[in-house]
Amino acid sequence: MEVTKFSKTVSRNTVMSVAVVAMFVATMAISNVDAADSEVVLDVDATSKTVMVGQSVSFTVELDSKDTRHRQMEVFMVANWPGGTAWGSSFKDSNGDPLPNNIASIDKGGAISITFTVTCDEPVCSSGDQNEVQIYGKPDPKWYDGGTNSGIGENNDGNPASASGNTTNVKTLTITAATAYSSTVVCDTELSEGGNQLYQGETGFVDYTLTNTGFEDDSYTFANTISSSAGAPTTGFVLNTGLSNGKVLIGTSSSAGESSAESRFSVAVPEEARPGTYTVEFIASSANGGADQGCSISIFIPQPDLEILNTDITFSHNSAWINTNDNSQVVKIYVKVRNNGGTIDSSGARTNNVEVKIYIDGAQLGSVITVDSLAHGQEVSLDPVEWQPARAYDEDNEVGLSVVVKVDPSDKIEEIDEDNNQGTQYFKVIRAKSSAPSFFVGFFALISAIAVAVMLSSYYRNRDSE
């Protein structure tokens, strides 16, 4: 009997010892739960997205708990910006509310969906910027005393989830900042024909390129304006934008279609346009509220520039002479005159009925010659003017008689250059030398006359004798 009693006692003691050891081991395991295999797998719906400046973009994040040992898993969510520039971001639950203390709770062996939202606010985030962010979680399990599911005596290791040594896998997200509706316009700085000068009656063209740099597709309307730096009237100018209103260009989010268009706008200068500098502006307007874009170019309309060169004066003879009886040769003078500038000056005077005068030896020859019209680039040959030289030039002191031709001699028209309105040539008029007959010439002439008379007298006497 005693042996049997002893054995039962020993058996009970042994069971108790094992239970104590088991509890100790369990306690050790619980106290070290942070280092246990509390695996949570993180996944996202995309690893790259575009955010509009001033707006937000969201990623769907799936948290799947592989741990079936613990009643609940708390996951502290972390966003790390390796580049050092953090854009606004937040983690939210399925209702769109921020996670309390950035902690998501997962039931044993369960899964949840949360969102990670990034906001692009200037100045740290601007159109064209690209940034990377790494997101991951720190899982921290919860358990219950006694290992039951009663919910009584919920405990953890006393440390917050943010201090957990466990981490999920890491996902790197790339976010590109863009503007929904934006564009650029690039214009040539010169007219298509080269330079920036235009004259009355001419049309100039300016090449440009319009590009949709926004994220979304857009359409555009166009306008041209013109202004004068001197306040000259601009009502007569005719402007054409080139592209028609409603032109559609795709944005960076589209792959099919054209994102840019090349064209040219034109400027037609009226005949009455005053000289000066004019600014022509081209404007492209977004149909969806993007900022207007455009460019401008300055054009210059010159003053008139009437011109006569020395070589524009020619003669019908290389030279002429005057004899002792003051009889002279008739010389014809040929003149060409041109306009290198515009057809109207700042005061409104036009290059019509342009006066031309010819001066010989400083005195005007004949009456004023009138040229009906001199358009830009036009050259007119005047009708030849006849001239009878009145004197010979002094060979010792003169290179010839001065022949001066002046266009607009009274300066009725304002010009770019007033110094090229006169041409000068020199014409040689030579006087023939005269001298008295010599004595010997007269003597021999007298002897010859007497001899002829004697011969005739002898002839007639002999005839009478016969």
Order of alpha helices (4+ residues) and beta strands (2+ residues): alpha-beta-beta-beta-beta-beta-beta-beta-beta-beta-beta-beta-beta-beta-beta-beta-beta-beta-beta-beta-beta-beta-beta-beta-beta-beta-beta-beta-beta-beta-alpha
